[in-house]
Amino acid sequence: MIVSALLTSVGINTALCVLFFTLYSVLRKQPSNYEVYSPRLLAEGTSKRRSRFNLERLIPSPGWVAKAWRLSEEELLSLSGLDGVVFMRMITFSLKIFTFAGIVGILVLLPVNCWGNQLKDIDVADFANNSLDVFTISNVNSGSHWLWVHFSAVYIVTGFICILLFYEYKYISSRRISYFYSSEPQPHHFTILVLSIPRSSSGSISDNVESFFKELYPSTYLSNVVIHRTRKIRSLVNEAKKLYKRVTQLRSDPTQQKNEHGGLLRNFGRKNSIEHYEKKLEDIEENVRLKQSEASLAEARAAFVFFKSRFGAATAFHMQQSVNPTQWITEFAPEPRDVYWPFFSESFMRRWISKLVIVVVCTLYTITFLIPVVIVQGLTNLSQLEILFPFLTSILSIKFVSQIVTGYLPSLILQLFLKLVPPVMEFLSSIQGYISHSDIEKSACNKVLWFTIWNVFFATLFSGSILSMLSVILDPKGLPGKLAVAVPAQASFFITYVVTSGWTSVSSELFLIIPFIINLITRPFTSSDDKVEVPSFPYHRDIPRVLFLGLLGITYFFLAPLILPFLLIYFCLAYIIYRNQFINVYAPRYETAGKFWPVVHNSMIFSLVLMHIIAVGIFAAKKLSLASTLIIPLPVLTLLFNEYCRKRFLPIFVAYSAESLIKKDREDENDTTIAEFHDNLVNAYKDPSLLPIRHSSNTEGLRSPLISQA
Amino acid sequence: MIVSALLTSVGINTALCVLFFTLYSVLRKQPSNYEVYSPRLLAEGTSKRRSRFNLERLIPSPGWVAKAWRLSEEELLSLSGLDGVVFMRMITFSLKIFTFAGIVGILVLLPVNCWGNQLKDIDVADFANNSLDVFTISNVNSGSHWLWVHFSAVYIVTGFICILLFYEYKYISSRRISYFYSSEPQPHHFTILVLSIPRSSSGSISDNVESFFKELYPSTYLSNVVIHRTRKIRSLVNEAKKLYKRVTQLRSDPTQQKNEHGGLLRNFGRKNSIEHYEKKLEDIEENVRLKQSEASLAEARAAFVFFKSRFGAATAFHMQQSVNPTQWITEFAPEPRDVYWPFFSESFMRRWISKLVIVVVCTLYTITFLIPVVIVQGLTNLSQLEILFPFLTSILSIKFVSQIVTGYLPSLILQLFLKLVPPVMEFLSSIQGYISHSDIEKSACNKVLWFTIWNVFFATLFSGSILSMLSVILDPKGLPGKLAVAVPAQASFFITYVVTSGWTSVSSELFLIIPFIINLITRPFTSSDDKVEVPSFPYHRDIPRVLFLGLLGITYFFLAPLILPFLLIYFCLAYIIYRNQFINVYAPRYETAGKFWPVVHNSMIFSLVLMHIIAVGIFAAKKLSLASTLIIPLPVLTLLFNEYCRKRFLPIFVAYSAESLIKKDREDENDTTIAEFHDNLVNAYKDPSLLPIRHSSNTEGLRSPLISQA
């Protein structure tokens, strides 16, 4: 790629970012957009819909930037929980390492690369087409001693990242522990989920659980709640909700309200249809109530079991309960709001098989997704495009158009395809047998990350058939050599990728295009009394995105340091924008207390090892075999460091220690409200579809004024 | 290899076996050999040394075979514990699968192989030299539909083995649980070992442990015993033991006793030297006593912590104690007799690093051990031998000698080399940080197994340099193809290996050559009052040996079914001989309650998957690519089956379930002796080097009659 193409791409994206920022600065102040840009504030009641017009509303102001900048970590913690803090720490962590790598890369490596003249020997025409390569390691002469500078940079930056990773893991562990210490008594600390409960011939599941746990934990067992199969009721409840929405919409429809005194007939028809719907709603609710009270409500082989102390619950979780390890499987209960009710696979075999099936499906999806990516890769090649669509030749010969096509279009299309991936992966995770939203998102987060690495990184490097990619991966000996050829060749593509995908994604995150458009369309049909739905932060979409850009930065910093300034701009934008979104838009749906950090850590370690493998290949290709050999201890040391971190920190993210649990339990002993808390525990975990529903009575409440009106 | 060479080898080994059996049948009845052939009975006092001579003693009698045959599993359990039972189950398991595979192989596959005429096309001279290959799959025509018989055999035998593995795992799990239920209260069920105890500024380690565990487990904590650094005392105690032995030897030496009334001077000199040694012994013992009582006896950062109930100990084991997971690491305590006192690495980092170092050392040892093996491989090649040692040409031209050299010598030399491996691996495991003899042997067992698979199986297949072997392993795609060429080519070598290594090792196990020779030499110097040392069974030597022959059987059964009769003879011999040895020779040194079975299970699964990989290669090489493809689901299913077994059974071998622990604890509640048991717990775990030593007083006791005699 030539420099001007890159500049075009940068230009377009800068313009887009400025446009988004400006639009956001104006639109956020319009009351009609409050639901899009600050639903959180609206729901909390701190922001009121002001209908009074003033001029200030039309002038873009950067006040929100300053507000986001000033937000302290403690404030963020209270706003979005530890998960929000971990997300922001990931961005500041990336900022730190890429600032360091940027200083090394731009001040040391870039001059060395430019100094070389490997590429001067090549055909001049070809050189002009690849002018960006002058800034990459490809330009350093083979066997040159200047390559030792790159070698040292690899060692120094790896060391820096590892040290930072260690302290970051330590810091987040301590935050997690102190978060636990400062928390109020929470139901999920006192509860475990038991699965694969064996059916006894006599008595219900509940009696079975009661007798089993009373026998094992007589001093700490409190009670239990058996989970019921509620698929049918759930669908009825959903139907009732839809009907209720329709009825309220019909009632409050402003266009109809106006016509009220117009056509009596039309009004009568409307009333008729309202009555019809209400009748239907009542029928359904009667049905639901009947089904809920049915004695034959099928019990699932799973139950929430409550304990008198956190330590008691943890003991029951850690022990293997039954002689048969596939029965009475225990898990920590998720927070009540975090439970994923719809899919409660409770038997050991069903969970295991569904997990296996999903792993296979996920792998197939990841691998076969390549086909559209390969087509996208074809688009970057102008001449191929002209052959495929000859009628485009005239348009493509315009310099500006051709630059857009080569520099911008490919990654935009790729980006659109990738938009589909997080929801698909979330769906796959949800049927894998996880019992909480947080686990589903964490699993989806990993899936999306590997998906992105495979389908964007490897597919771009070895652009071609699936078989050629698999053959590269299945040949570990040849991997460094093949990477050494492929990785520098795609440097310009990934620099553009950072600009297009990174910058655009983060500024569209600010502008929230899709919710904005949806709001624009649906606004006439929603009443202002509707409850504002505050979205939760899509960790499974955004963590992989940030981590993938981190992977690009780490693998490319010594090959093509030019990528680093663009990355730094991305992370600065992300820093401000995500903080702003945490303040205004998202409210936490659950609290994992930092369980996303191990994902971040593992991804960083993978990036480092990948970078080392590439370095081995590059130094060998550059005929500096000593350097190539001396790199080999580095991945070994990195993996040992990772292993140490796994032993030192990972257990903290799995379960709380006996020491902390006892400490918290002792505090409770002096607490007078704990007895009441124990009594309420049973009510904490109620299947929402078993709660009594009261829509029809609500509509009745609504009806009376209508009737009096009529 | 030609048939006559195999027959020579079989002939020699049959003769050797008969010789060993006959010699054993005679020698075991000589009272002087009781210490070799029935030390266990001697120690138990059930067998007395009869000095009365009778003719029956000189006639070989097979009574011991009948006795070994009649031994029931319950008797074996009471004799050698569950570990002995597991070992014998491994042999009966092998007998079962190879009887089945033998029926399939000899009745179905062998005729199919002989029917083919692939090898008839080859040069006749070459055919004569490879006449054994007529019985292998190599003789089946390429692309022949008869290969589907082999294909079906692979599926059927895999299925049979997996079903049997499942029921065997289930049976041994149930034995383990019933063994636990029927056991008396045992100290190690009430005890955990705590490592990496942090040093507090105030107070000793013991106080620190006391306060920590009293805080966490107030209702179940009992007491603790801190481990001390006793390396110096241990060496002193050993020295004292040696001296004591010397003194008692000097006193009771019969050659000297006779001379007592002979030379007064010599007698005086003897007495002088005895006194000198006694003085020295007393000094050392004084020193030991001083060191033992020293207040400054260095405390290690490890302690045994005792609990009032099994459940309490298990809870403490399962929980992560401290906020920092690298401190207060808990392990189940081994049995008191099983503790490996000498090497108590107590800090997390030291254990981790020593483990890493040992893994590296072990891998290097395994890989570089190849060099002698390659030399041995050279010996099988007659022409190469004649080139290397021209003076041997005349001897090697004798047919009998050449047959011995090709058929027997190579595996004998290999066998001698391999004799060194188990002790080396046991040593390596002992410095790896394990705290019990059983863990050391289990780890050594795995090491020896992998060592054997790599150095005997793979090295024979790809006989050549280490690099060529590594390149084969590092190229997963090419592996089946290379195995398909190499494995059938070595069929005759491995058939001979079964005969020489298998038959010889098991009959020499019966005859116990080395202990017999040692006994023959040292007999004049040992008094009959010496305590008989009963050896413990070397699981880490014999389990890998049996498993490796199982691997050969599984991988070769469909390639060269001729191996199966020889294997069956081996397992029949092993069945009788090991039972006999469990009755007469070995006494258990520890009881892992069946923890060796997972090793056996894993090895069988590995053998199956290896067999499948070979089958994929063979069918591809035989131009039956459909069969080659259809084999691929088989390893996947086998690995899934293994994964299921890991989830279903493995946890039972790691720790006992809460259900079983509570059941046992409840039983104790009615037991009146349990309080006394609790009081004695502290004394159960005493470092033997800290026990008071009383050698010198013993010698004094010995001295008085001597003085009165003088």
Interface residues (C-beta under 8 A of the other chain):
Chain A: I177 E215 L216 A314 T315 A316 H318 M319 Q320 Q321 S322 V323 N324 P325 T326 F348 W352 L356 S471 L474 D475 P476 K477 L640 Y644 K647 R648 F649 L650 P651 I652 A655 Y656 S657 A658 E659 S660 I662
Chain B: I177 E215 L216 A314 T315 A316 H318 M319 Q320 Q321 S322 V323 N324 P325 T326 F348 W352 L356 S471 L474 D475 P476 K477 L640 Y644 K647 R648 F649 L650 P651 I652 A655 Y656 S657 A658 E659 S660 I662
